[in-house]
Amino acid sequence: RMAVAAALLLASAASAVRMPAVRSISIKSPLRGGKPGPQSSAAPLPASLDGVEMDITALKFFRSSMMAPTQHLLNMMGHQKGQKVTMSHLQTLHGKMQANQNRLRESGKLFPFRFRYKAAPGQHTVQLVGSWSDWLMVHTLDVGDAGEFIMDLLVPGGDAFFKFLVDGEWVLGEYEVADDGFGNRNNKVWVDHTSGGATGANLQAA
């Protein structure tokens, strides 16, 4: 009997080892009531609001699909507090994100704009979330010269609102700051969409 019990205990332990790991991540929502690329696998997720559970497969998909780590994203996919985020949640929302991007591209009303962020020593990952994707998509900036991070994006003309995610912390860049009316502060730029001057002016924007 002791031998049988030991065998059952070992089998149970082996089964537990084979179970997929569950990782708890935290979502922070600094933008408009919860609203605030490929995403780097090493990019830290922002710390804190409510802990959100997803298994390792869902977490990998989340990181690789340019999804912004915001409470607004969770709300858009119908996530309830305390509920585990599944691949089904993520794939449904990813389909909506892609459809929105396709509509923007097909509109012919996108204009190039160069976003810049001057990083302090020791800052390693700089990302960007903006109003043009309804705060759902994250873009990872490229490393430029002298600690400056740069990203050229096609965005709709007119006012664009955005915020930087630097090593897992939401920060403002050296742009105009605007309050969204809900007590959240975001950066703001004007994307030139006039004929003839858009490309040069926008790509030199600082």
C-alpha beads as a LAMMPS data file, in Angstrom:
LAMMPS data file: protein, C-alpha beads

206 atoms
204 bonds

1 atom types
1 bond types

-500.0 500.0 xlo xhi
-500.0 500.0 ylo yhi
-500.0 500.0 zlo zhi

Masses

1 110.0

Atoms # bond

1 1 1 0.000 0.000 0.000
2 1 1 2.831 2.391 0.838
3 1 1 4.437 1.688 -2.552
4 1 1 1.146 2.389 -4.357
5 1 1 0.652 5.625 -2.423
6 1 1 4.181 6.757 -3.249
7 1 1 3.643 5.995 -6.926
8 1 1 0.402 7.993 -6.949
9 1 1 2.152 10.922 -5.226
10 1 1 4.937 10.924 -7.823
11 1 1 2.418 10.785 -10.683
12 1 1 0.521 13.714 -9.190
13 1 1 3.723 15.754 -8.889
14 1 1 4.692 14.989 -12.479
15 1 1 1.249 16.056 -13.669
16 1 1 1.559 19.343 -11.788
17 1 1 4.907 20.028 -13.426
18 1 1 3.357 19.563 -16.895
19 1 1 0.580 22.103 -16.255
20 1 1 1.058 25.402 -18.163
21 1 1 2.532 28.167 -16.062
22 1 1 0.176 30.997 -15.133
23 1 1 1.662 34.458 -14.963
24 1 1 -0.046 37.355 -13.231
25 1 1 0.459 40.701 -14.931
26 1 1 -0.611 44.153 -13.828
27 1 1 -2.378 46.719 -15.962
28 1 1 -2.125 50.459 -15.405
29 1 1 -4.651 52.874 -16.874
30 1 1 -3.390 56.487 -16.936
31 1 1 -5.570 57.677 -19.785
32 1 1 -9.177 58.821 -20.112
33 1 1 -11.064 56.711 -17.656
34 1 1 -8.908 53.673 -18.369
35 1 1 -7.766 54.626 -21.845
36 1 1 -4.391 55.584 -21.865
37 1 1 4.339 47.575 -32.284
38 1 1 5.857 44.582 -32.502
39 1 1 6.294 44.648 -28.763
40 1 1 9.674 43.567 -27.463
41 1 1 9.597 40.268 -25.607
42 1 1 11.726 41.948 -22.936
43 1 1 9.569 45.067 -22.608
44 1 1 8.256 45.283 -19.037
45 1 1 4.525 45.593 -18.525
46 1 1 3.398 48.576 -16.464
47 1 1 2.918 47.932 -12.797
48 1 1 -0.320 48.038 -11.093
49 1 1 -4.050 48.591 -11.089
50 1 1 -5.587 45.161 -10.873
51 1 1 -3.630 41.934 -11.293
52 1 1 -4.736 40.124 -14.431
53 1 1 -4.035 36.440 -14.986
54 1 1 -3.162 34.907 -18.336
55 1 1 -1.337 31.702 -19.137
56 1 1 2.024 31.748 -20.887
57 1 1 0.525 31.136 -24.378
58 1 1 -1.846 34.098 -24.046
59 1 1 0.953 36.274 -22.639
60 1 1 3.193 35.517 -25.637
61 1 1 0.365 36.360 -28.050
62 1 1 -0.374 39.565 -26.120
63 1 1 3.251 40.688 -26.401
64 1 1 3.676 39.753 -30.066
65 1 1 0.412 41.364 -31.257
66 1 1 1.239 44.987 -30.400
67 1 1 -1.544 45.174 -27.805
68 1 1 -1.291 48.099 -25.396
69 1 1 -1.250 47.089 -21.695
70 1 1 -4.173 49.321 -20.685
71 1 1 -7.412 48.857 -18.788
72 1 1 -9.234 50.171 -21.868
73 1 1 -8.005 47.173 -23.849
74 1 1 -9.411 44.824 -21.201
75 1 1 -12.739 46.668 -21.289
76 1 1 -12.890 46.389 -25.092
77 1 1 -12.614 42.608 -24.990
78 1 1 -15.278 42.305 -22.309
79 1 1 -12.906 41.260 -19.552
80 1 1 -14.406 41.136 -16.071
81 1 1 -12.405 41.805 -12.906
82 1 1 -10.960 38.569 -11.544
83 1 1 -11.487 36.761 -14.848
84 1 1 -8.546 35.047 -16.524
85 1 1 -7.602 36.484 -19.929
86 1 1 -7.809 33.739 -22.567
87 1 1 -6.540 33.367 -26.122
88 1 1 -10.164 33.726 -27.252
89 1 1 -10.351 37.181 -25.613
90 1 1 -7.119 38.281 -27.245
91 1 1 -7.801 36.873 -30.715
92 1 1 -11.241 38.536 -30.866
93 1 1 -9.800 41.931 -29.951
94 1 1 -6.822 41.477 -32.266
95 1 1 -9.244 40.958 -35.166
96 1 1 -10.978 44.245 -34.308
97 1 1 -7.632 46.045 -34.103
98 1 1 -6.572 44.764 -37.512
99 1 1 -9.906 45.769 -39.082
100 1 1 -9.512 49.272 -37.651
101 1 1 -5.957 49.553 -39.022
102 1 1 -7.115 48.374 -42.441
103 1 1 -9.880 50.999 -42.498
104 1 1 -7.359 53.720 -41.647
105 1 1 -4.966 52.604 -44.381
106 1 1 -7.723 52.374 -46.980
107 1 1 -9.002 55.859 -46.087
108 1 1 -5.911 57.429 -47.645
109 1 1 -5.923 60.001 -44.838
110 1 1 -2.800 58.942 -42.991
111 1 1 0.265 61.170 -42.794
112 1 1 3.830 60.445 -41.632
113 1 1 4.880 61.808 -38.260
114 1 1 8.145 61.314 -36.391
115 1 1 7.763 60.787 -32.646
116 1 1 10.828 61.381 -30.479
117 1 1 11.668 60.623 -26.871
118 1 1 14.865 61.743 -25.138
119 1 1 15.734 58.943 -22.746
120 1 1 17.524 59.370 -19.441
121 1 1 20.583 57.193 -18.765
122 1 1 19.535 53.654 -17.903
123 1 1 16.233 53.736 -19.799
124 1 1 16.112 50.820 -22.204
125 1 1 12.632 50.328 -23.714
126 1 1 10.489 53.181 -25.015
127 1 1 7.018 52.530 -26.379
128 1 1 4.134 54.685 -27.556
129 1 1 0.342 54.410 -27.272
130 1 1 -1.939 56.905 -29.005
131 1 1 -5.437 58.042 -29.857
132 1 1 -5.099 56.954 -33.515
133 1 1 -5.487 53.300 -32.430
134 1 1 -8.078 54.141 -29.744
135 1 1 -5.301 53.502 -27.208
136 1 1 -5.238 49.789 -28.083
137 1 1 -1.927 49.391 -29.944
138 1 1 1.621 49.831 -28.647
139 1 1 4.598 50.792 -30.829
140 1 1 8.232 50.227 -29.820
141 1 1 10.548 53.111 -30.720
142 1 1 13.939 52.607 -32.366
143 1 1 17.159 53.687 -30.665
144 1 1 18.566 56.819 -32.306
145 1 1 21.561 59.006 -31.528
146 1 1 22.582 60.354 -28.108
147 1 1 19.921 58.494 -26.156
148 1 1 17.056 59.610 -28.398
149 1 1 14.357 57.113 -29.391
150 1 1 12.514 57.625 -32.691
151 1 1 9.445 56.193 -34.409
152 1 1 7.977 57.225 -37.787
153 1 1 4.253 56.428 -37.940
154 1 1 1.399 57.040 -40.346
155 1 1 -1.397 58.696 -38.349
156 1 1 -4.547 60.680 -39.181
157 1 1 -4.121 64.426 -39.698
158 1 1 -5.044 66.939 -37.007
159 1 1 -4.624 66.618 -33.250
160 1 1 -2.965 63.415 -32.048
161 1 1 -2.862 62.447 -28.365
162 1 1 -0.397 59.933 -26.987
163 1 1 1.727 58.822 -24.048
164 1 1 5.062 57.030 -23.710
165 1 1 5.634 53.772 -21.845
166 1 1 9.256 53.774 -20.680
167 1 1 10.578 50.634 -18.998
168 1 1 7.061 49.847 -17.800
169 1 1 6.206 53.358 -16.548
170 1 1 3.803 55.821 -18.230
171 1 1 5.554 59.143 -18.838
172 1 1 5.073 62.383 -20.803
173 1 1 7.529 63.450 -23.488
174 1 1 8.738 66.918 -24.447
175 1 1 5.551 67.839 -26.287
176 1 1 2.522 69.941 -25.475
177 1 1 0.536 68.468 -22.572
178 1 1 -3.258 68.326 -22.660
179 1 1 -5.814 67.258 -20.050
180 1 1 -8.445 64.881 -21.414
181 1 1 -11.182 66.195 -19.142
182 1 1 -10.985 63.162 -16.845
183 1 1 -7.897 64.294 -14.921
184 1 1 -5.453 62.420 -17.166
185 1 1 -2.580 64.245 -18.854
186 1 1 -1.360 63.183 -22.297
187 1 1 0.986 64.585 -24.893
188 1 1 -0.528 66.346 -27.902
189 1 1 0.782 67.212 -31.371
190 1 1 -0.705 68.637 -34.554
191 1 1 -0.149 66.344 -37.527
192 1 1 0.119 68.490 -40.653
193 1 1 -2.161 67.183 -43.392
194 1 1 -1.991 70.110 -45.775
195 1 1 -0.821 69.289 -49.283
196 1 1 2.834 69.870 -49.970
197 1 1 4.090 70.485 -46.441
198 1 1 3.008 67.417 -44.505
199 1 1 5.928 65.039 -44.956
200 1 1 8.788 67.460 -44.284
201 1 1 7.168 69.251 -41.348
202 1 1 5.954 66.097 -39.625
203 1 1 9.204 64.145 -39.962
204 1 1 11.192 67.024 -38.483
205 1 1 8.778 67.419 -35.576
206 1 1 10.399 67.407 -32.149

Bonds

1 1 1 2
2 1 2 3
3 1 3 4
4 1 4 5
5 1 5 6
6 1 6 7
7 1 7 8
8 1 8 9
9 1 9 10
10 1 10 11
11 1 11 12
12 1 12 13
13 1 13 14
14 1 14 15
15 1 15 16
16 1 16 17
17 1 17 18
18 1 18 19
19 1 19 20
20 1 20 21
21 1 21 22
22 1 22 23
23 1 23 24
24 1 24 25
25 1 25 26
26 1 26 27
27 1 27 28
28 1 28 29
29 1 29 30
30 1 30 31
31 1 31 32
32 1 32 33
33 1 33 34
34 1 34 35
35 1 35 36
36 1 37 38
37 1 38 39
38 1 39 40
39 1 40 41
40 1 41 42
41 1 42 43
42 1 43 44
43 1 44 45
44 1 45 46
45 1 46 47
46 1 47 48
47 1 48 49
48 1 49 50
49 1 50 51
50 1 51 52
51 1 52 53
52 1 53 54
53 1 54 55
54 1 55 56
55 1 56 57
56 1 57 58
57 1 58 59
58 1 59 60
59 1 60 61
60 1 61 62
61 1 62 63
62 1 63 64
63 1 64 65
64 1 65 66
65 1 66 67
66 1 67 68
67 1 68 69
68 1 69 70
69 1 70 71
70 1 71 72
71 1 72 73
72 1 73 74
73 1 74 75
74 1 75 76
75 1 76 77
76 1 77 78
77 1 78 79
78 1 79 80
79 1 80 81
80 1 81 82
81 1 82 83
82 1 83 84
83 1 84 85
84 1 85 86
85 1 86 87
86 1 87 88
87 1 88 89
88 1 89 90
89 1 90 91
90 1 91 92
91 1 92 93
92 1 93 94
93 1 94 95
94 1 95 96
95 1 96 97
96 1 97 98
97 1 98 99
98 1 99 100
99 1 100 101
100 1 101 102
101 1 102 103
102 1 103 104
103 1 104 105
104 1 105 106
105 1 106 107
106 1 107 108
107 1 108 109
108 1 109 110
109 1 110 111
110 1 111 112
111 1 112 113
112 1 113 114
113 1 114 115
114 1 115 116
115 1 116 117
116 1 117 118
117 1 118 119
118 1 119 120
119 1 120 121
120 1 121 122
121 1 122 123
122 1 123 124
123 1 124 125
124 1 125 126
125 1 126 127
126 1 127 128
127 1 128 129
128 1 129 130
129 1 130 131
130 1 131 132
131 1 132 133
132 1 133 134
133 1 134 135
134 1 135 136
135 1 136 137
136 1 137 138
137 1 138 139
138 1 139 140
139 1 140 141
140 1 141 142
141 1 142 143
142 1 143 144
143 1 144 145
144 1 145 146
145 1 146 147
146 1 147 148
147 1 148 149
148 1 149 150
149 1 150 151
150 1 151 152
151 1 152 153
152 1 153 154
153 1 154 155
154 1 155 156
155 1 156 157
156 1 157 158
157 1 158 159
158 1 159 160
159 1 160 161
160 1 161 162
161 1 162 163
162 1 163 164
163 1 164 165
164 1 165 166
165 1 166 167
166 1 167 168
167 1 168 169
168 1 169 170
169 1 170 171
170 1 171 172
171 1 172 173
172 1 173 174
173 1 174 175
174 1 175 176
175 1 176 177
176 1 177 178
177 1 178 179
178 1 179 180
179 1 180 181
180 1 181 182
181 1 182 183
182 1 183 184
183 1 184 185
184 1 185 186
185 1 186 187
186 1 187 188
187 1 188 189
188 1 189 190
189 1 190 191
190 1 191 192
191 1 192 193
192 1 193 194
193 1 194 195
194 1 195 196
195 1 196 197
196 1 197 198
197 1 198 199
198 1 199 200
199 1 200 201
200 1 201 202
201 1 202 203
202 1 203 204
203 1 204 205
204 1 205 206
